[in-house]
Structure formats: structure tokens, C-alpha cells
């Protein structure tokens, strides 16, 4: 079969783009596309992938948290987006209609969808390793991406089969407010931390042994929260992947810049029932409250939503099945990338 698309990727190592790289590689192996990799010429760290499609269309894949191209307010970021982005098509992970009012001239902007990082197929993580040695030393995030144990997308995937016992899962982390300079970002982190702590305490009190959750260790530690900290043996990646599959109901909260975190995509890959804070960004496809997830605004509504799933196995199983279907149609890496290419063809 002759490839439908010719894609030239301006490659650089990025944990946040591994999902996209994997999709392009799978489509190449299927014979759907032809790919060429060109190393990025700058020390790029923001997860924005430039792709030239069919030698004609400039396409950007953006997996940033929220509107976060520069350090500044939302308005300043949208102004930057309007004046500095050059593309014919722009696929934004954190998409809402507000961005359409600031789209650059002759640029069509669409929702990209969810993501979660994993080891991509092909040689993407190492092909240009020598070129990026200096960048690896300077950028802690990218260094961790090379050094950490990697898992493929298959390690995250699971069938929509409920466990016999209805267990609830919420593992999360805290963010250090001192890691950012702008006051509104400091406040955001403080509110995220307080909300996550309140949810863990409420869930432990309400569900006891049927709830597993707490705080993951990272560089930010609060001494009086030791009782909420979980040992690394329980939160490391290989343990976490199995833990998700053993829990029917998984909890998610909003991330930085109101983003939908990678963990949300991991829950969907594992076909879990999800209870989440309001989703601030638009996703492609049919993904709805009360069908793919239940939404909560405070810890009391969170607890009530959990009880509603515990009372109705049919509702829980239906949600798991819907998320299994959504994963295969919109989130699985080859489906996600193919959907964007078909959108380009359609327009």
C-alpha cells in the first residue's frame, strides 16, 4: 500500500512527546505514512513538535500543560500564541474555545486529546543522543527520561473487567510553590496541594481499607504530612501500573494550569472508572460526564460519586467499557496521530 502521508518530524527528545512519536512510528510500520526525522536545531525544551505533512502543511503538536508557552498570565500567553506561532494546523492538548479567538492568521487549531508518557517504538529516544548530550546535562527532566525505567503502551493497557472487590485509588503528589516565581502560579500550587491533601484524608476516613492512596515521594516534602506519604515501593512505576488495574475506581484532580494530567490518560488506557475534578479542556470524540467519568467539585461530592458507583455495578462496568472504546478510538497513540492527519486531509 502506498503511504497516505509523508511526514517530516523535527525531532528532539521529550518525555511529553513520547506518545506522539510512538503514534508516528506505529503508523509508519503499518505502511500508512512515510516518515523522515530531522534533529531540531535549537535546544528546545517545550513539548512542541513541528511536522511537515506532504511537503505542504506545517503542523504543530502541543502537549503543554494549559496555555504555558511563556512565563506570564493567560492573556500574555494567548497574545504570544497569536503573534509567534507559525503553522497551518495546530493540535493542542490543553484546548478550549478561548484559544480560537487568538489563533494565528491562517492557522486552524484543534484539540489533540490526552497523553501519557511511555517508551515509544522505534529509535526516537536515542537516535540523536550524541547531538543532545549537552542538553541532557542541562535539563533535569530530559535526563530523567533517559535514565528512568521505561514501559511500553502495552504495560498500561487493560480490559474493562472489574475486580471482584470494588477498591478506590488516589495516588498523587504535591507541587513546591517555591519552584515558580509568579505569584498566581505559587497560589495555584498551594491550592492544588491543599485540595489533594483534603481528598486523601476524606477518602481514608470514609472508605478505610477499601481505599488505597496517599502522597508520592518527590523533591517537595512537608514534614507534618508523613502519615500521608506512601513508601516508594508502592508508588514506583512498575508497582503503580499493577495497582491501577487492581482498583475499579480511580480518582483524578486538576493539574498545573488546570491541565488534565497524564495519570488521567493512564486510567483510560487501563479501562478504569474515573471520578475527576471538572475537566477544563476539550477532548476529541465522545467523552462525557456521567458516561466516561463522574465530576466532583469538593470532597463531599467526590465521596457521593464513589458511593453511586459502588451502588450500581452496571454503571461502573458501562463506564469502564466506554473508556476502553475511547482509548482505542482516540487515545491509543496510532489512533490519536491518525485522527490528526485525517483532520488535515478533511480540511
Backbone torsions as a table, in degrees:
resi	resn	phi	psi	omega
1	UNK	NA	132.9	177.3
2	UNK	-72.7	133.3	179.7
3	UNK	-56.9	140.2	180.0
4	UNK	-80.2	-25.2	-175.6
5	UNK	-137.1	144.1	170.2
6	UNK	-110.2	122.0	-173.1
7	UNK	-124.8	124.6	177.5
8	UNK	-108.2	112.3	-175.4
9	UNK	-97.1	127.2	176.4
10	UNK	-86.8	83.5	-165.3
11	UNK	-78.3	141.9	164.9
12	UNK	-152.8	153.3	-175.9
13	UNK	-70.7	127.3	-179.9
14	UNK	-154.1	122.2	177.0
15	UNK	-60.2	-38.9	-177.4
16	UNK	-70.7	-16.4	-179.4
17	UNK	-102.9	1.1	-176.2
18	UNK	-59.5	-35.2	178.0
19	UNK	-61.0	-42.0	-179.4
20	UNK	-70.5	-44.9	178.6
21	UNK	-57.8	-42.1	-179.4
22	UNK	-62.5	-40.4	178.9
23	UNK	-62.4	-44.6	177.7
24	UNK	-62.2	-41.2	-178.4
25	UNK	-67.0	-40.7	178.7
26	UNK	-64.4	-42.7	178.7
27	UNK	-65.0	-34.6	175.9
28	UNK	-63.6	-43.5	179.7
29	UNK	-65.9	-32.2	177.9
30	UNK	-75.2	-11.3	-178.6
31	UNK	84.3	10.4	-178.2
32	UNK	-78.1	-35.0	-178.5
33	UNK	-131.8	162.6	170.7
34	UNK	-113.5	131.3	-176.1
35	UNK	-121.3	147.8	172.0
36	UNK	-130.9	134.0	178.2
37	UNK	-104.6	128.8	175.5
38	UNK	-124.0	122.7	-178.0
39	UNK	-64.8	137.9	177.1
40	UNK	-60.9	143.6	-175.0
41	UNK	-89.2	-9.8	-179.6
42	UNK	-118.9	161.8	177.4
43	UNK	-79.0	70.2	-175.7
44	UNK	-76.9	135.1	177.2
45	UNK	-121.4	-23.4	175.7
46	UNK	-71.2	135.7	-176.0
47	UNK	-77.5	73.0	176.4
48	UNK	-121.7	112.3	-178.2
49	UNK	-100.1	121.7	176.4
50	UNK	-92.3	129.5	-179.7
51	UNK	-132.8	133.5	172.1
52	UNK	-99.6	122.9	-176.1
53	UNK	-107.8	124.7	177.9
54	UNK	55.1	34.0	178.7
55	UNK	56.1	23.3	-172.3
56	UNK	-136.6	-44.4	-171.0
57	UNK	-106.0	126.3	174.8
58	UNK	-87.0	119.4	-174.3
59	UNK	-123.5	138.6	175.9
60	UNK	-123.0	131.2	173.6
61	UNK	-104.3	122.4	-172.5
62	UNK	-119.6	114.9	177.1
63	UNK	-112.0	26.4	176.6
64	UNK	-64.1	150.9	167.8
65	UNK	-72.8	114.9	174.7
66	UNK	62.6	-157.2	176.6
67	UNK	-92.4	93.2	-164.6
68	UNK	-142.3	42.2	179.8
69	UNK	-74.3	-32.9	-179.4
70	UNK	-134.7	166.8	172.5
71	UNK	-77.4	111.4	-178.2
72	UNK	173.5	-175.3	178.7
73	UNK	-74.1	171.8	177.2
74	UNK	-61.6	-43.3	179.7
75	UNK	-62.0	-41.2	178.5
76	UNK	-65.3	-37.1	178.5
77	UNK	-69.1	-41.5	178.9
78	UNK	-66.1	-35.6	175.7
79	UNK	-64.8	-40.9	177.1
80	UNK	-62.4	-44.7	179.9
81	UNK	-58.4	-45.2	-177.4
82	UNK	-63.5	-35.1	-171.2
83	UNK	-100.3	-14.6	-170.9
84	UNK	-121.5	-10.4	-179.0
85	UNK	-91.3	131.4	176.6
86	UNK	-120.4	109.0	-179.4
87	UNK	-162.9	155.9	172.8
88	UNK	-88.5	-34.7	177.5
89	UNK	-134.4	137.8	-178.3
90	UNK	-131.4	117.7	-179.9
91	UNK	-106.8	112.7	-170.7
92	UNK	-107.9	123.4	175.5
93	UNK	-59.5	-53.8	-179.9
94	UNK	-93.0	83.4	-173.3
95	UNK	-109.3	133.9	162.0
96	UNK	-144.0	171.6	-172.8
97	UNK	-63.6	-19.3	179.4
98	UNK	-59.2	-33.8	-176.9
99	UNK	-69.9	-25.7	-178.7
100	UNK	-64.1	-32.1	179.1
101	UNK	-71.9	-11.1	-178.6
102	UNK	-122.1	18.6	-179.7
103	UNK	-65.9	136.5	175.8
104	UNK	-59.5	157.5	-178.5
105	UNK	-57.9	133.6	177.6
106	UNK	63.6	23.3	178.6
107	UNK	-115.3	125.4	177.3
108	UNK	-96.6	128.8	-175.0
109	UNK	-114.0	132.6	-178.0
110	UNK	-136.2	157.4	174.0
111	UNK	-69.3	134.1	176.6
112	UNK	-85.3	-41.6	-178.6
113	UNK	111.8	-168.3	-176.7
114	UNK	-77.9	171.4	176.4
115	UNK	-153.7	161.7	162.9
116	UNK	-154.3	142.3	-175.2
117	UNK	-79.6	140.3	174.6
118	UNK	-159.2	173.7	-179.2
119	UNK	-72.2	115.6	-177.6
120	UNK	-80.0	154.1	175.4
121	UNK	-68.2	162.7	179.5
122	UNK	81.2	-163.4	-174.4
123	UNK	-107.8	23.5	-176.3
124	UNK	-57.2	-44.6	-175.2
125	UNK	-67.7	-21.5	-171.2
126	UNK	-125.8	-7.3	-171.5
127	UNK	-57.5	-37.9	-179.0
128	UNK	-112.1	32.6	-175.4
129	UNK	-56.5	-45.0	-176.7
130	UNK	-61.0	-39.7	-177.9
131	UNK	-64.9	-29.2	-173.1
132	UNK	-106.3	17.1	179.7
133	UNK	-55.8	-45.7	-179.4
134	UNK	-62.6	-41.2	179.8
135	UNK	-64.1	-37.8	-179.0
136	UNK	-63.1	-36.6	179.6
137	UNK	-70.5	-32.7	-174.5
138	UNK	-85.6	-27.1	-172.4
139	UNK	-111.0	109.6	-175.3
140	UNK	-63.3	-39.2	-177.2
141	UNK	-62.9	-46.6	-179.5
142	UNK	-67.1	-36.9	177.6
143	UNK	-60.4	-43.6	178.5
144	UNK	-62.4	-34.1	-179.8
145	UNK	-62.7	-38.3	178.9
146	UNK	-75.1	-35.6	-171.0
147	UNK	-87.6	-24.7	-175.2
148	UNK	-74.2	156.9	172.9
149	UNK	-65.9	134.7	-176.0
150	UNK	-107.4	151.2	178.6
151	UNK	-130.3	146.7	178.4
152	UNK	-86.1	170.3	-180.0
153	UNK	-59.9	-30.3	-179.3
154	UNK	-62.0	-29.6	180.0
155	UNK	-68.0	-21.8	-179.1
156	UNK	-92.0	-22.2	-170.9
157	UNK	-79.8	146.1	177.8
158	UNK	-156.4	161.4	-178.3
159	UNK	-85.2	158.9	-179.3
160	UNK	-79.8	58.3	-179.6
161	UNK	-111.1	117.3	-178.9
162	UNK	-73.0	146.2	171.6
163	UNK	-71.9	156.6	-178.0
164	UNK	-60.8	-40.9	177.9
165	UNK	-96.3	134.1	179.0
166	UNK	-84.1	96.9	179.5
167	UNK	-103.8	152.3	-176.9
168	UNK	-116.2	138.5	-174.9
169	UNK	-126.4	132.9	170.1
170	UNK	-150.9	97.0	173.1
171	UNK	-107.5	133.1	-176.5
172	UNK	-151.2	-179.5	178.4
173	UNK	-135.1	166.5	175.5
174	UNK	-105.3	155.1	179.2
175	UNK	-110.6	138.7	179.9
176	UNK	-81.2	114.5	179.5
177	UNK	-61.3	-25.8	-178.1
178	UNK	-75.6	-6.6	178.3
179	UNK	-78.0	-10.5	178.9
180	UNK	-123.5	155.1	-175.1
181	UNK	-97.9	-35.4	-175.4
182	UNK	-73.4	137.9	-173.5
183	UNK	-64.5	-37.2	-178.9
184	UNK	-68.4	-27.0	176.5
185	UNK	-78.2	-34.6	174.1
186	UNK	-61.5	-46.5	-179.9
187	UNK	-62.2	-41.7	178.5
188	UNK	-56.1	-45.9	-178.9
189	UNK	-65.9	-39.8	178.4
190	UNK	-62.1	-42.7	-179.6
191	UNK	-68.3	-39.7	176.5
192	UNK	-60.1	-46.7	-179.0
193	UNK	-61.0	-47.2	-178.3
194	UNK	-61.6	-42.0	-178.8
195	UNK	-65.3	-43.3	-179.4
196	UNK	-65.5	-40.5	178.1
197	UNK	-62.9	-44.6	179.5
198	UNK	-61.4	-40.7	-179.2
199	UNK	-65.4	-44.1	179.7
200	UNK	-60.8	-47.5	-179.0
201	UNK	-61.4	-43.4	-178.8
202	UNK	-65.8	-40.4	-178.9
203	UNK	-69.5	-38.8	177.3
204	UNK	-62.5	-42.7	-178.7
205	UNK	-67.4	-40.8	-174.3
206	UNK	-77.9	-40.8	-169.3
207	UNK	-112.3	-7.7	173.7
208	UNK	53.9	-125.9	-175.6
209	UNK	-69.0	-15.1	177.9
210	UNK	-81.1	-6.5	177.0
211	UNK	-110.3	134.2	172.4
212	UNK	-123.3	122.0	-179.0
213	UNK	-178.4	169.4	-179.4
214	UNK	160.0	-164.1	-176.6
215	UNK	-99.0	138.2	175.0
216	UNK	-85.4	147.6	177.7
217	UNK	-72.1	133.9	168.2
218	UNK	-147.3	-166.2	-175.4
219	UNK	-70.6	-16.1	-179.0
220	UNK	-102.4	118.6	-176.7
221	UNK	-132.7	134.6	177.3
222	UNK	-110.0	120.1	-168.9
223	UNK	-60.4	-37.1	-176.1
224	UNK	-82.8	8.8	178.1
225	UNK	-111.0	18.3	-177.2
226	UNK	-57.2	-31.4	-178.6
227	UNK	-68.4	-18.6	179.4
228	UNK	-94.7	-10.0	-178.1
229	UNK	-77.6	137.7	176.7
230	UNK	-104.4	147.1	179.1
231	UNK	-64.4	149.5	-178.0
232	UNK	-57.8	-32.6	-179.3
233	UNK	-59.6	-24.8	-179.5
234	UNK	-92.4	-20.0	-173.6
235	UNK	-111.6	-8.9	178.2
236	UNK	-61.8	157.9	-167.5
237	UNK	-54.9	-49.3	-176.3
238	UNK	-63.0	-35.6	177.2
239	UNK	-71.6	-40.9	-178.0
240	UNK	-61.3	-41.7	-178.0
241	UNK	-60.2	-40.1	178.4
242	UNK	-74.0	-34.2	179.4
243	UNK	-63.2	-42.3	178.4
244	UNK	-57.0	-44.6	-176.3
245	UNK	-69.3	-22.0	-179.9
246	UNK	-88.2	-3.2	-179.0
247	UNK	-117.9	126.1	-177.8
248	UNK	-74.1	-33.2	-174.8
249	UNK	-117.3	123.6	-177.8
250	UNK	-120.5	139.4	-174.9
251	UNK	-104.8	140.2	177.3
252	UNK	-132.2	144.5	173.4
253	UNK	-123.2	164.7	-178.9
254	UNK	-65.6	144.7	178.6
255	UNK	-96.4	-166.0	178.1
256	UNK	-60.7	142.5	-178.5
257	UNK	58.4	30.3	-178.2
258	UNK	61.1	22.4	-176.4
259	UNK	-71.1	159.0	170.8
260	UNK	-91.1	113.5	-171.7
261	UNK	-69.3	165.8	178.2
262	UNK	-60.0	-33.1	-178.7
263	UNK	-59.5	-32.6	178.4
264	UNK	-61.8	-44.6	177.5
265	UNK	-64.8	-34.2	178.3
266	UNK	-66.7	-37.8	176.3
267	UNK	-61.6	-42.0	-179.0
268	UNK	-68.1	-39.8	177.9
269	UNK	-59.7	-31.9	180.0
270	UNK	-91.5	6.1	176.9
271	UNK	57.5	45.2	-179.8
272	UNK	-93.9	158.9	168.5
273	UNK	-79.7	137.4	-170.4
274	UNK	-124.9	136.0	169.5
275	UNK	-120.7	126.1	-169.6
276	UNK	-140.4	156.3	167.4
277	UNK	-63.6	163.6	-178.6
278	UNK	-51.0	137.6	178.2
279	UNK	-89.0	117.1	-173.1
280	UNK	-86.7	-10.0	-174.3
281	UNK	-123.1	154.0	-176.5
282	UNK	-85.0	135.8	176.6
283	UNK	-109.5	150.4	175.1
284	UNK	-70.6	154.9	175.8
285	UNK	79.6	-171.3	-175.8
286	UNK	-93.4	96.2	-179.4
287	UNK	-135.1	108.7	-166.5
288	UNK	-132.6	151.1	171.1
289	UNK	-62.7	144.5	-177.4
290	UNK	72.8	-2.7	175.8
291	UNK	-119.7	-58.1	178.1
292	UNK	-92.1	-19.9	-178.7
293	UNK	-160.6	166.5	170.0
294	UNK	-114.5	140.4	-174.7
295	UNK	-103.5	141.2	175.6
296	UNK	-132.4	151.2	179.6
297	UNK	-108.8	-22.0	179.1
298	UNK	-150.2	174.9	-174.7
299	UNK	-65.2	-27.3	179.6
300	UNK	-70.6	-41.9	177.4
301	UNK	-69.9	-34.3	175.4
302	UNK	-57.9	-49.4	-179.0
303	UNK	-63.6	-41.6	179.5
304	UNK	-64.3	-39.7	178.7
305	UNK	-64.6	-38.7	176.6
306	UNK	-61.7	-45.6	179.3
307	UNK	-61.7	-34.9	179.8
308	UNK	-64.8	-35.2	176.3
309	UNK	-74.5	-36.7	178.6
310	UNK	-66.1	-29.2	-180.0
311	UNK	-78.9	-20.1	-174.3
312	UNK	-131.8	99.0	178.1
313	UNK	-64.7	-34.4	-179.7
314	UNK	-61.8	-42.1	179.9
315	UNK	-65.7	-41.5	179.4
316	UNK	-64.0	-47.3	-178.3
317	UNK	-66.6	-38.9	178.1
318	UNK	-61.5	-39.7	177.9
319	UNK	-65.1	-41.8	178.4
320	UNK	-61.8	-41.9	-179.9
321	UNK	-67.3	-40.0	177.9
322	UNK	-62.8	-39.1	-180.0
323	UNK	-72.0	-31.6	173.5
324	UNK	-62.4	-45.0	178.8
325	UNK	-65.8	-42.0	-179.9
326	UNK	-63.6	-41.0	178.9
327	UNK	-57.7	-48.5	-175.9
328	UNK	-71.2	-28.8	-178.2
329	UNK	-89.4	-27.7	-171.4
330	UNK	-133.8	-24.9	-174.6
331	UNK	-105.1	-33.3	176.7
332	UNK	-52.5	135.8	-164.9
333	UNK	-55.7	-43.2	-179.0
334	UNK	-68.5	-36.5	177.1
335	UNK	-65.9	-43.5	-178.9
336	UNK	-59.9	-49.1	-177.8
337	UNK	-69.0	-41.8	179.4
338	UNK	-61.0	-40.1	178.4
339	UNK	-59.8	-37.6	178.4
340	UNK	-68.3	-41.6	-179.6
341	UNK	-66.2	-38.4	177.4
342	UNK	-67.5	-33.0	176.2
343	UNK	-63.5	-40.2	176.9
344	UNK	-63.1	-44.5	179.9
345	UNK	-62.7	-39.1	-179.4
346	UNK	-65.1	-37.9	-175.3
347	UNK	-85.6	NA	NA
